[in-house]
Amino acid sequence: MAINILGVRIDLVDLEEALTKVRVFLNSNKQNVIFTPNPEMLVDSQDDKYFHDVLNSSDLNVCDGTGLYLASFGKLKRIPGVDLMLEICKIAEQKNKAVYVLGTGDVEVLKKTKEKLNEKFTNLKIVGTHAGPKIKMKKINNSTILNLDQKENDLIIDDIILNAPDILFVAFGHNKQEKWIAKYINKMPSIKIAVGVGGAFDYISDYKKRAPKIIQKIGLEWLFRLVKEPKRIKRIFKAIIIFPILCLVKHK
């Protein structure tokens, strides 16, 4: 089951139900895509039809954001992308599945992410890492499309094909990662699951600190992030001001 928020499908699953789907995906004969929509992503999808369509094309959309929980009147269960990624890594370790870690654009953060994952999951097979291509977005009509160096991108895809992971984690930031996965997953036949994980690598690597559990629980993680990173104010404004206004307007 799922609900619709601002035209985007969000699946009514808690963490355990999401992980049950992950296990099914790993045993399926098709490629599967998991996205972690948050309020900012839904706001951006309102004037980007391609992004809107890509979000709705996934096999599983989990709620990542207190705003979505509130907009659903408590029906949705929040599943932060970083928590989902760690739980999928646990399953991969148990089932001897290979993972590939792609993104951040920062080699040091990527290296530390791999180290931390290997510390936490000693038998996890991380068969490859890459900081990812440099991506800009190009506006065309009422959508934005990926604008990247195709040769560089092809080399990354070739490396993924060579290492044949079962699971691909992509952290390019929202909009970019979802569109990249949607466009290129079929070029990498070994992949059973591709997951857009946003800023998960920053937290796994300890490059950034997560809010204390009590702050997360009461839904004020956005305030913690704003204090730590004032430059996020524009993004947080979208999530805590624009998103509720859009929800009120759309549901009148």
N, C-alpha and C positions, 0 to 999 in steps of 0.2 A: 504493500500500500504506500501511497505517497500523497503529499499535499502540494498545492501550487501557491508560490509566493512571488508576486510580480512577474508571473508568467513562466517561472522556472520551477521545474519539478524537484522536490526535496523528498527523499525516501524516509518513511516512518520506521526507522530502525534504531535500536540502541547499539552499543558497542559490540555486544555478543552476537547480535543478529547480523551486524555488518561483517563480523569475522566469519560467521557461518557462510555468508555469501562469498567471502574471499576463498574459503576452502573449496566451495563449489566451482568457483571460477578457475582455480588451479587445476581442477580435474576436467574442465570442459574442453571442447574441441575448437572453441572460438577465442578470439582476443577480447579482453574485457577492460573497460576504462572506469576508473573511480575518480570523482572530483569531490572537493570539500568546499562547497559554496559558503560564503559569508555575506553579511549585509553589503559591504563595499562592492563585492563582485556583482550582486544583484542590481545595485544602483548603476554600475557601469554597463550592465547588459541592456539597460533600458534604451540607450541610444547607440547600441552596437548590435545590430541584428545577427551578425555572424557569431558573435560571442554568445548571445542568447540561444541561438540554435545549437552551438557546440555544447553548451552546458546541458541542454536537454537531450543530447545524443548519448550521454554516458549510460553505463550499465548500473551505476550506483552513485547517487549524490547524497552525501551525509552532511548533516548540519554542523557547520563550524562557525559558531558565533552566537552570543547571547541574544542578539537582535532577532535572529531567526526563531529562536526558542520562544521569545516573547510574541513575535508576530503570529506564531502558530497557536497561541494561547496555551502553551505548555505541552502541546502534542508531540513536538520534536524532542529528541534527546541530543544534546550537544556532544559532538565527537571531534575534538581538536585534531587537526591534521598531523601534528607531531605524535600524539598518542596513537592514532591509527597507524602511522608508519612504524612505530616501535612494535605494535602488536602484530603487524604483518611480518615484520622481521622475525618475531618469535615463531610464527607459523612456518616461515621459510626455513628457519633453522631446524625445526622439528621434522619437516617433510623433505629436508635436503634439497631445497629449491635455491636456485642461484638468483642473486639480485645485482642490479646495476644502479649506481648512484650518479645522477646527472643534474648539474646545475650550480647555482649560486653565483657563478662568474668569478669566484674567489678561490684560488687554488689552495690557500692555507685553510680556509673554512672547510673545504671539501676533504682535505687530508685529515683534519681533526675529526670530521664527521665519521669517516671510515674507521679511524682509530677508536672512537667512542663506541661505535657499533660493534666492532670486534671485541672490545672489552666486555660489553654487555651480553653479546651473543657469541661465545667463543667458537662455536661450530658453524656460524653463519658464513655462507659462501658469497663473498662480494667479489664478483668476477671482473668488475671494471668500474672506473670512475672517470668523469670528465666534467670540467667546469661549465661546458656548454658553449654554444655559439653566441656571438654578440647579436642581439635582436633589438630592432626598433619596430615601431608599429607605423603602418602607412594607412592613411585615411582614404577610403574609397566609398563614395556615396554615404550610406548610413551604417557603415561598418568599418572596422580596421582589420588589416591583414598583416601577416608576418613579413618583415623586411630584413633579410639576413644574407650572409655570404654563403651561397649555395655550395661552393667547394668545401668550405669549412664544415658546413652542416653534413655534407655527404661523407666526409671523413669520420665524423662522429657516429653516423648511422652505420658505416662500415665496421667501426670498432664494436658497436653493440651487436651487430650480426656475427662478428668473429667470436665474441665471448658468449653468445647465446644465453642470455639471462632469461629466467622465467618471469621475473618481476622487475619493472623499471620504475624508479622513483624520479620524478622530474620537478625541479625547483627553480623555475625561471621567474617566479612571481605570477600573480593571477593574470589572466587573459592570455599572456604569452604561452604559458605552459599548457593550458587547455587546448589552445589552437595548434600548438606544435604536436601534441599527442594525437589530436584528431586527424591531423594532416599526414603524419609520418608513421603511425603505429603499424600500418599494414606493410611497411617496408622492412619490418623487423620481425620475421615469422616466429621466432622462439618465444616471444613475449606473450604470456597468458594474462598478465595484469599490468597496466600502466596507471600510475597514481600521480596526480598533481598535488604536491605537498607544500607549496608556498614557501614560508619561512622556516620550515621544520629543521633544515640543516643548521640554521643559525642557533637553534635551541639545543639540538643534539650535540653540537660541537662546543657548547658553552660560550660561544661568541656573544650570545645574548642570554640574559637570565629570564626565565619564566616568572610570572607573578606567583606569590605564595598561594598554596592550595585554597586558603580561606578567601583570598581575593578572587580566584577563579570561580569558586563556588557561588559567590554572591553576584557574579556577573560584572565585576569592575576591573577585569583584566585590561580593558581599553584605557582606563585611567592610569594604571600602573605603567603601561607602555608610553602613554603621553608624557608622564613625568620623566621617564627614562630617556625618551626620544621625542623632544618637542617638535622636531621636524615632521613628525607623523600627523600633525594637527589636521592637515587637509584630508588625509585618509580617514581619520577618526571622525571628522565632521560629517563625511559622507555616511559613515556607519551609524552615528548616534543622532544626527539631525535630519539629513536628507532621506535616509532609508525609512524612518517612521512616518515622515510626511508623505512619501510616495505610497506607503502601505495604506495610510488613511485615505488618500485621494483615490487610489485604485479600488478600494473596497467600499466606497460610498454607493 
